[in-house]
Amino acid sequence: MSLSGRVESSAIKDYIEVSKPRIVIVLVITAVTSMLAATRFDGTPNTAWDISGWKLLFLIISGSLSSMGASAINQFYDKNIDNLMGRTAKRPIPSGRLRANNVLIYGLALCVISVVLAWFTLNPMATFMIGLGIFFYVVIYTLLLKRRTVWNIVIGGFAGSAAAMAGWATTTNSIDVLGFLVGWIVFMWTPPHFWCLAIKQREEYSKAKVPMLPVIYGNQVTAKYIFINSLILIPYSLSLYFFGLGVLYLGVAAVSGSLMTLYHYKLLKNPTPELAWKAYKVTAPYLVIIFVAIALDSLWYFRF
């Protein structure tokens, strides 16, 4: 491969990195599974998973582009604190591999393309939720909250909920009560999950002057909030059965929620960075598991 070819390949990898592909995958999964689940509740009997392949494709593309664009803008804005933390210092912007303004243009372009594409291929409500997700992540979380309040990740967590709601709206053309509650699971899960990472990275956040909960109140108080949040999340997730979800979902929600709470209880008893990191990794799959269960529940639907 020529030198120019290697440079281009490296640049592509860097642009993929600023797009945070792991977050993109998780959000697309929540959107697609919500789209599938909503077929059980769209008012048409016996149509589980009866969806348009084109709409599914454009939901994936629009959702991916919106998440990629918002993440790129986030990394542009955080460039002056990323170089202060070991976890982020090697990112493309602080390391000098990509120019900050190029990343900003890239991020803005993807966000605009995602909304325009959704408008012409999905429906107004799905488009609105995609745009709202971008707005919450870029403006509410990144620009307004992240460096100002310990509740940054709590309020900013709605950005993830918007992806699931966009998927639901793609099928139903609206957001009903159940569609909202399904999306709200992401909002409920995000703070305790991210606070585990914040405990692990407490010193780095402190150095960068980012007021994450453990920086301001310490690991013990943060672990307490994580555990309390888990205790709230379990009954909340189970309550969705009474709004229409089935037994398969109920069982998965009970088991996965209990396992997550168990790890958060261990963290409460011993709030060390090592245990917080383990809890972060162990509980990370919860969101994917719960949303896959929601989709499968609509296909193999049964209620007592």
FENKA-V833881 format. One record per pair of residues at least 24 apart in sequence whose ideal C-beta (glycine too) atoms are under 8 Angstrom apart, sorted by the first residue. I is the first residue (numbers start at 1). J is the second residue. If there is no record, write none. Layout:
# FENKA-V833881
I/J ; I/J
This chain:
# FENKA-V833881
10/97 ; 11/97 ; 11/98 ; 14/92 ; 14/97 ; 14/98 ; 15/72 ; 15/92 ; 15/98 ; 15/103 ; 15/106 ; 17/91 ; 17/92 ; 18/71 ; 18/72 ; 18/75 ; 18/91 ; 18/92 ; 18/93 ; 18/98 ; 18/103 ; 18/106 ; 18/107 ; 19/67 ; 19/68 ; 19/69 ; 19/71 ; 19/72 ; 19/110 ; 20/67 ; 20/68 ; 20/71 ; 20/75 ; 21/68 ; 23/67 ; 23/71 ; 24/64 ; 24/67 ; 24/68 ; 24/71 ; 26/287 ; 26/288 ; 27/63 ; 27/67 ; 27/160 ; 27/163 ; 28/60 ; 28/63 ; 28/64 ; 28/67 ; 28/163 ; 29/288 ; 29/291 ; 29/292 ; 30/160 ; 30/163 ; 30/164 ; 30/167 ; 30/186 ; 30/287 ; 30/288 ; 30/291 ; 31/59 ; 31/60 ; 31/63 ; 31/163 ; 31/164 ; 31/166 ; 31/167 ; 31/170 ; 32/56 ; 32/59 ; 32/60 ; 32/167 ; 32/295 ; 33/164 ; 33/167 ; 33/291 ; 33/292 ; 33/294 ; 33/295 ; 34/164 ; 34/165 ; 34/166 ; 34/167 ; 34/168 ; 34/179 ; 34/182 ; 34/183 ; 34/291 ; 34/294 ; 34/295 ; 35/59 ; 35/167 ; 35/168 ; 35/170 ; 35/171 ; 36/171 ; 36/295 ; 36/298 ; 36/299 ; 37/168 ; 37/182 ; 37/294 ; 37/295 ; 37/297 ; 37/298 ; 38/167 ; 38/168 ; 38/170 ; 38/171 ; 38/172 ; 38/179 ; 38/298 ; 39/171 ; 39/298 ; 40/244 ; 40/298 ; 40/301 ; 41/172 ; 41/176 ; 41/178 ; 41/179 ; 41/244 ; 41/298 ; 42/171 ; 42/172 ; 43/172 ; 48/298 ; 48/299 ; 48/301 ; 49/295 ; 49/298 ; 49/299 ; 51/171 ; 54/121 ; 55/121 ; 55/122 ; 55/170 ; 58/117 ; 58/118 ; 58/121 ; 58/122 ; 59/118 ; 59/122 ; 59/126 ; 59/166 ; 59/167 ; 59/170 ; 61/114 ; 61/117 ; 62/114 ; 62/115 ; 62/117 ; 62/118 ; 62/121 ; 62/122 ; 62/130 ; 63/114 ; 63/130 ; 63/163 ; 63/166 ; 63/167 ; 64/114 ; 65/110 ; 65/111 ; 65/113 ; 65/114 ; 65/117 ; 66/110 ; 66/111 ; 66/114 ; 66/115 ; 66/118 ; 66/130 ; 66/131 ; 66/133 ; 66/134 ; 67/133 ; 67/163 ; 68/107 ; 68/110 ; 69/106 ; 69/107 ; 69/108 ; 69/109 ; 69/110 ; 69/111 ; 69/112 ; 69/113 ; 69/114 ; 69/134 ; 70/107 ; 70/111 ; 70/133 ; 70/134 ; 70/137 ; 70/138 ; 70/159 ; 71/107 ; 71/137 ; 72/103 ; 72/104 ; 72/106 ; 72/107 ; 72/110 ; 73/104 ; 73/107 ; 73/108 ; 73/111 ; 73/138 ; 73/142 ; 74/107 ; 74/137 ; 74/138 ; 74/141 ; 74/142 ; 75/103 ; 75/107 ; 76/100 ; 76/101 ; 76/103 ; 76/104 ; 76/107 ; 77/142 ; 77/143 ; 78/142 ; 78/146 ; 81/147 ; 81/208 ; 81/209 ; 81/210 ; 84/204 ; 84/207 ; 84/208 ; 85/201 ; 85/204 ; 85/205 ; 85/207 ; 85/208 ; 86/204 ; 87/201 ; 87/204 ; 111/138 ; 118/166 ; 122/166 ; 122/169 ; 122/170 ; 123/169 ; 123/170 ; 123/173 ; 125/169 ; 125/173 ; 125/174 ; 125/175 ; 126/166 ; 126/167 ; 126/169 ; 126/170 ; 126/173 ; 128/169 ; 129/162 ; 129/163 ; 129/165 ; 129/166 ; 129/169 ; 129/175 ; 130/162 ; 130/163 ; 130/166 ; 132/162 ; 133/159 ; 133/160 ; 133/161 ; 133/162 ; 133/163 ; 133/166 ; 134/159 ; 136/162 ; 146/210 ; 147/209 ; 147/210 ; 147/211 ; 148/211 ; 149/211 ; 150/211 ; 150/212 ; 150/213 ; 150/215 ; 150/216 ; 150/217 ; 152/211 ; 152/212 ; 153/190 ; 153/191 ; 153/194 ; 153/195 ; 153/198 ; 153/212 ; 154/190 ; 154/191 ; 157/186 ; 157/187 ; 157/190 ; 157/191 ; 157/194 ; 158/187 ; 160/186 ; 160/187 ; 160/190 ; 161/185 ; 161/186 ; 161/187 ; 164/291 ; 177/243 ; 178/240 ; 178/243 ; 178/244 ; 178/245 ; 181/240 ; 181/243 ; 182/240 ; 182/294 ; 184/236 ; 185/233 ; 185/236 ; 185/237 ; 185/240 ; 185/287 ; 185/290 ; 185/291 ; 186/287 ; 188/229 ; 188/232 ; 188/233 ; 188/236 ; 188/237 ; 189/233 ; 189/286 ; 189/287 ; 191/225 ; 191/226 ; 191/229 ; 192/225 ; 192/226 ; 192/227 ; 192/229 ; 192/230 ; 192/233 ; 192/264 ; 192/283 ; 193/280 ; 193/283 ; 193/284 ; 193/286 ; 193/287 ; 195/222 ; 195/225 ; 195/226 ; 196/226 ; 196/267 ; 196/276 ; 196/277 ; 196/279 ; 196/280 ; 196/283 ; 197/276 ; 197/277 ; 197/280 ; 198/222 ; 199/223 ; 199/267 ; 199/271 ; 199/273 ; 199/276 ; 200/273 ; 200/276 ; 200/277 ; 200/280 ; 202/273 ; 219/271 ; 219/272 ; 219/273 ; 219/276 ; 220/271 ; 222/271 ; 223/264 ; 223/267 ; 223/268 ; 223/271 ; 223/276 ; 224/268 ; 226/264 ; 226/267 ; 226/268 ; 226/279 ; 227/261 ; 227/264 ; 227/265 ; 227/267 ; 227/268 ; 230/257 ; 230/260 ; 230/261 ; 230/264 ; 231/261 ; 233/257 ; 233/260 ; 233/261 ; 234/258 ; 234/261 ; 237/290 ; 241/303 ; 245/294 ; 245/297 ; 246/297 ; 246/298 ; 246/300 ; 246/301 ; 246/302 ; 246/303 ; 247/297 ; 247/302 ; 247/303 ; 247/304 ; 248/293 ; 248/296 ; 248/297 ; 248/300 ; 248/301 ; 248/302 ; 249/290 ; 249/293 ; 249/294 ; 249/297 ; 252/289 ; 252/290 ; 252/293 ; 253/290 ; 253/293 ; 256/286 ; 256/289 ; 256/290 ; 256/293 ; 257/286 ; 260/286
